[in-house]
Amino acid sequence: MTSTSKTQDMLSGRFADDLSCFELRFQRSSDIIIRRFKITDVQQGAMILLDGLSDIEAINQSVLKPFLEYQNHALITSSGLSLPEIMTLLHDRLISNIQLTISKERGYLMEQILSGDTVILIEGVNQALLLGSRKWNMRPVEEPATEAVIRGPREGFTEDLRTNTSLIRRRLKTLDLKMEAMKAGTESNTSVVITYLENKVRVGLLEEIKARIQAVDSKVILDSGIIENLIADNPVSVFPQMISTERPDKVVAGLSEGKAAILVDNSPFALLLPVTFNEMLKASEDNYEHKIFAKIVQMLRFFMMISTLFLPSLYIAITTFHQEMIPITLLLSVASSREAIPFPSFVEALIMEVSFEALREAGVRLPRPVGQAVSIVGALIIGQAAVNAGIVSATMIIIVSITGISSFIFPTFSQGIAIRLLRFPMMLFAATFGLYGILMACLCLLIHMCNLSSFGSPYLKPVFSIKSGNLLQNSRSIWLQFRKLIADNRH
């Protein structure tokens, strides 16, 4: 920016020119309030605020009323009190109970007005008073709907950024807790806060987070999910590379482990990073239960994840290609249930899985009382009708039901979506190549997950910590050793 443009972006001290600049910039904005008032008979001022985001009652009581009471006294003269004297005079005699700062940058002042602050222009002064008057209706702190627990705090984040930071401060009363503010979105100018523990965060992590947020090329940031998709290491991957949570206690637990969190204004979800795949199977409730019980529940979640991913595929592969693996009694039972079914196992499973996902989505989108009825009654009626009509077998209904129940066990909702999505290509591989297809798909999935990282941390850590650049070399080395072992056995 040249010196001329910098000068033009500053207040001139000519009251009429400065005020007309604000009026021109905010024209056709019915929620912008511009109110003129007199300081003396020859000196006037103007107050500019945004209706709905500013505390108008506090401004009237703490600013306008004192100005009107002292309007017969020359508070500020064109001959010039110094800026510290102006500040002292206004703060001590007039504006004593509102945060007061000064600025001469027009762009910054307009930005603060849009955030709910109030700007006061005074004739003959090339500085504007900026009053902290932000106040708007917000949702109270409630229990998170997506992460309910039996034991643990019932507080969840809200859409107000300062409320969210205070919920973290209440739990971490230490000077090492830092909160750095940024802006994202060229048009929305959304406030973003990066919080971390200075003595525990990994070296270089903060710089990486800041660089990625600054590189976000988006005009409007409405939620933390937009930032999550834009700054992830591998945005194409279906696996979440950050934990999205509504729980302050979960964020605090992550900060104590050396992670960083991203809070976004107008979003009740915080982003916790870096994370591993194993950490996404842990619920915040695990920190408050007995360690043995918590480990057993985590193992249960792991096996339910395996069921969600592989159970339909195994059924398709075994009933289509590998019937000899089924005990004869069970084989006769499965064969009798499928005797009148006109579709192969893959089509049968695909119909039921898609129907189940449609019912789940309908239950989410409909009003809550109606949605629950549609999900439960719809599943029972459609399942029973499909069996009676001979479209699907009773065994397939059992498989889909177990898979559906298992898919609800994930503490991280985005991880559950990824596993639910991946079971469809697994079913396709199983229908094409049988168990060999499942093995190939599983190997491709593991290779992909080994290549994933979350802000420099291996995604499968501590099980696998192979770096992306060395993955091919390590795979080749393992293959050569395997061939050598086979050759030695032949000799």
N, C-alpha and C positions, 0 to 999 in steps of 0.2 A: 504494500500500500504506500503510495507517495505521500509526501508531506502535505500536499494540497488536499488530498482526500481525507487525511487524518484531521486536518483543520475543519473541513466541512462536516465531519462526523462528531464534532465537539460542540457543546453549547456555546453560544456567542455572548450571552449576557444581555442581549436585546430581547426583552420579554416577548414582544409581539412576534418576532421571527422564530424564536424557540418554540413558542406555543403553537404557532401555525404549522411548524414542522411535525409536531405530534398529532395535530388535528388532521393533517393531510395523510399521515401514515396510518391513522386509525379510522379513516373515513369509511362509512358504510359498516361500522361495527357498533351495533346497538347496545352491546353490553359494556362498552367503554364509557366511563363517566368522567367528564372534564368539568370541574367546578371552579369558577373564579371567586376570589374573595379579596377584600381590601385589608392591607396591613396598616397603612396610613391614608390620609386624604390624597396623597400623590404617589403612593406606592401600592402595588397590587401583587397578587400571587395566584397560582392555579394549582389545583390538585387533580391528579390523573390516576384512576384506579380501574380495576376490572370487576364489574358486578358479578357476584357469584363465587369468586375466588378470594375476595378481600373482605376483611371484617369491617364493614361500613360503620357499624355502631361504635366500635372502638376508635375508628378514625374521627367520627363526629365528636366523641367525648374527649379524646386525648389530643386532637389536633385542631379541628375547626373551632371548637368552643374556646380554647385558650387564645387562639388567634383573634377571634372576635372580641374577647374581653380586653385584649391588649392592643386593639387596632388604633387607638389614639396615641400610641407611643411608637416612635420610630425605632423599630427593632434593628433593621438593617438599612443602612443608608448607602446611597450610590457613591459617597465619598470613600466609603470602604472601611468596614471593620475587617480585620484579618480573618482568614478562614477558621483558625482555632477559636477566635473570639465569637464568631458566628455560631459555631458548634456548641460552645459552652453556654452561650446565651439561650439558644433554642432548647438545648437539653435540660438546663437547670430551671428555666423559667416557664417553658411551654410544654415541650414534649419530653416528659420524664419517665413514662412507663411503656414506651415502644422502642424497639431496637432502631437506632438511627445511624445511617451511614451517608456518605456523600459520593457523588460521581459526576463527571462532565461528559461521559461518552453516551451519545444518543442511542446507539445500538444496544448497549448494555442496559440502559434504563428501560428501553422498550421491551427487552427480553424479560426484565424483572417484573414489569407491569403484567405481562402475560402469565407470569408465575404467581401473581396475587399480591405483589408488593405495591406500595403507593409512592408516587413521585410527586414532589412539590417543587414547582418553579417559582422563584422570587425575582421580581423586577430588579435589574441592576446587578445581579449576581450570576456569574457564568458557571455556577455549580448547582446541582439539583440535590434536594434532600430525598433520600430513599428510606422509606419506613417499612419495617417488617410487619405487614398486616395480613399475612396469608391465613386464610381460614375457609374451609369448605366442608360440606357434609361428607362423611366417610363411614364405611362399614366398621362396626365395633369389632374388637378382637374376639374371635370365636374359635371353636374347635375345628381343625381342618376336616373338610368333608372327604378328601381323597386319602388321608392318612390317619384314620381313627385308630386309637389304641385303647387297651383295657387299663394298662398301668403307665402313667407318665403324665406330663403336663398337657393341659387341654387348650393351650394357646396356639394360635396360628397367625401367620402373616396376613396383613391387609393390603389394600391398594395404596396406602399412604406410606411413602418412603421413610419419613421420620419416625413413624410408629414402628416400622420394621427395624430400623437401626436401634431404637430404644429397647425393643425386645431382646436384641443381642447384647446391648450394654448392660441390661439388668442381670444377665447371666455371666458376663465376663467383666468383672470390675478390676481391670488391670490397665496400666498405661501402655502395655504392649499391643493392645487392640487398636488397630488403625483403620480408618475409613476414608478412602480417597475418592473424591467426587469427579465425575466426568460427564460429558454430554454426548448423546448419540442421536442420530436422525437429523438430517439437514433441515427439515421442516418442523418436526415435532419438538426438537431440542429436549429430548427426554433425559431426565437426570438419572445417572447410573452411579452406584457406589460400589467400590471394590473394598471388601473388608478382609482382614487377615491378622494373625498374631505375628508381630515383627520378629520375635525371637525364635519362631518355629517355621515360618514359611520358607520354602526352598528358594535358593538364590537363582535369580533369573526368571522365576515364575511370574512375578508382578509385571516385569517389563514385557513379557510375552503377551499377557492378558491385555495390557494397555495398548500395545501395538495392534492387536487384532481388533479391539473395539474401535480404535481410531480409524482402522481401515474399513470399517463397516460401511458399505455403500447402499444405504437405505434412507429414503426420505422420511419415513414415519416408523417409529418404534413403538408398538402398542403393548408389547408384552415381552417378558424375558425369553419366551420361546423363539422369538425372531432373532434375538442375539445368539441364542444357543445354536440355531441352524447356521448362522453366518460365521461364527468363530470356531466351530468344531474342527478338529484335525482332519476328519474325513466326513464331509457333509453327505456324501453319497451312501454311506453305510447306514443300515437300518438300526444298528446298535447305538443307544445313547452314550455319548462320551462325557456327559455331565449329569449329575444328579439334580433333578428338579424337585424341590420340596417346599411345602408350606409350613414346616415345623421349625421354629427357632432353635429348639434343643438339638435337632439334628444338625443344623448349621454350626452351632457352638461345638458339638462333638467333633465335627469335621475340622473346624479351625484349630482345635486343640491337637489334632493329628498333623498339622502343618499344611492344611489345605487353604484355599482362598474361596471366597463367596462373592457372587455378583448379585446385587440388589438393584431392581429396576423400578422406577416410579410408575405407579398405576398397575403394578403386577403383584399378586400375592405369592408368587413363586420365586424362590431364590435358586441360583445356580451354584452348585458346589463342585469344585474341581481342584486337582485332577482326581479321577476315580478309576477303580478297576471293576472288572466284571463281578468279582466275588463280593465287593462291597455293595453292589446293587441287590444282593440277596439278603442283606441285613436290614432289619427294621429298627427304628429308633427305640422300640419297646424292648429290644434285645439288651439294651444297656441297663435296664432296670430289673430284669429277671435274673434268676440264678444262672450261672454260666453253663452248667450242664444242660438245663432246660433250653437255654438259648441256642446251644450248639445242636441239640436234637431238632429243634424247630428249623434251624438253618439247613440241616441235612434233609428234613422233610421238604422244604422249599426246593432244594436241588433236585430231589427225585420227582417232585411234581413238575418241575421245569422239563426234565427228561421225558416225562409222560406227555406233556403238552406238545413237545417237539416231535416225538418218535412214535407214539402209540398208534395213531391212524396209519402211519406209513408202514409200521410193522404188520398191522392187520392186513393191509393191502398186499404187501410183499408175500406174506406167508400163505394167504388164501389164494393168491394168483399163481405163485411160482413154487412155493416150498410147502406143499401140503403134508409132506412126509415128516415135517417137524412137529406137527400137532398130534397129541395122543389120540388113539383111535376112537375112544369114547367121545372126546371133545370134538374130533373131526366129524363124527356122525351127527352130533348136535348142531354144529355150524352148518354142515351140508343140508340138513333138513330145514333149518331156518332160512337158507338161501335158495331152496329148491324152486320157489315160485317167483324169485326176484329176476326181472328182465334185464337188469343192468350189471355190468362188472363191478367189482369191489371199488375201483377207483371212482367211477361215476357215482356210485352209491354214497361213498364217503364225501365226495365233493358236494353233492346235493345237501347233505345234512350239515356239513361244516359251514357252507355259505348261508344256509337257513339259520343256523345258530348265530352267526355273526350279524346277520340282518336283524334278528330279534334283539340281540345285545345293543346294536346301534339304535334301534327303535325305542328301546327302553331308556336309553340315555337322552334322546332328543325329546321325548314326550314329557309332559308335566309329571312330577315325581309320583303322585298317587296312581296315575294312569299307567305310567311307565313300568312300575313294578308288576302291576296286574298283567300287562301285555307280555312282559318277559317270562313270567312264571306260567300263566295260563296258556299263552301262545306255544311255549315249548312243549307242555304236556299234551295239548290238543293236537298240534301238528305231528308230534312224534307218534302218538297213538294212532292217528288217522293214517299216517304213512305206513305203519306196520300192517294195519288192517287192510289197506289198499294194495299191499304187496309191492310197494315201491322200494322199501328198504327192509332189512332184516332187523329182528330184535337185538341181535348181537351188535350191529352197527349203532343202534341207539345207545347201547351201554358204552361202547367205545367213545362216541361223541360226547356223552354225558360226563364221563370221567375226564376227557380232555378239556371240556368246558369248565368243569369245577377246578381243575388244576391250573387253568389260565388265570384264575382270580387270586392266586396265592402270592403274586409278586408284590413286594413292597413298593417298587418303583414302577409306576404305571407305564412309562415309555418303554421299559424293558419288556413288560408283558405284551405290549403291542408288537415289538420286534419278534418275540418267540412265536406269537400267534401268526404273524405274517410268514415266517420261515417254514411253518409246517405245510404250507401249500406246495412250495417247490419240493419239499421232502416227499410228499405224496406223489408228485409227478415222477420223481426219480424212482420211487418204489414201484410204481405201476409200469415203468419202462424196463428197469433192469433188476427188480427184486431187491434182495438184501445187498447185492453188489452195488446197486444204485444208491441205497441208503449210505453205504460205506463211502462211496465216492462223494456224495453230497456232504457227508460229515467231515471228510478230509478237506474239501474246499472251504467249508465253514471254519474249520480250525485254522487253516492257512490265513484266511481273511482276518480272523480274530487275533492271530499272532502278529499281523501287520498293523493292527490298530494300536493307537496310543492316545492318551488323554493328556495334552499339554506336556509331552515328553515322557510321560509315565507309561510303561507297557500295560496294555489293557488286560492281559491275563496274568499279571503279576499277583502273587509270587509263584504260581504254577509254571508259567513260561515267561521268561524275560528276554526273548530273542528280539534283537533289534531288526527293524525292517530291512536295512541295507544288507544284513548278514543272513537273512532268511534263506535265500536261494543257495548261498554257499554252504550253509549248515545242512540244508536238505540234500545237496549233492554229496556232501561228506557222509551223511547217514546212508544214502543209497549205495555208495561205493563200499562202505563197511558191510552192508547187508549182502552185496554180491560176493565179496570176499569170503564171508561166512558160509554162503551156499557152496562156493567152489571148494572150500576146505572140507566141508562135509562130504562132498562127492569123492574126494580123494581118500 
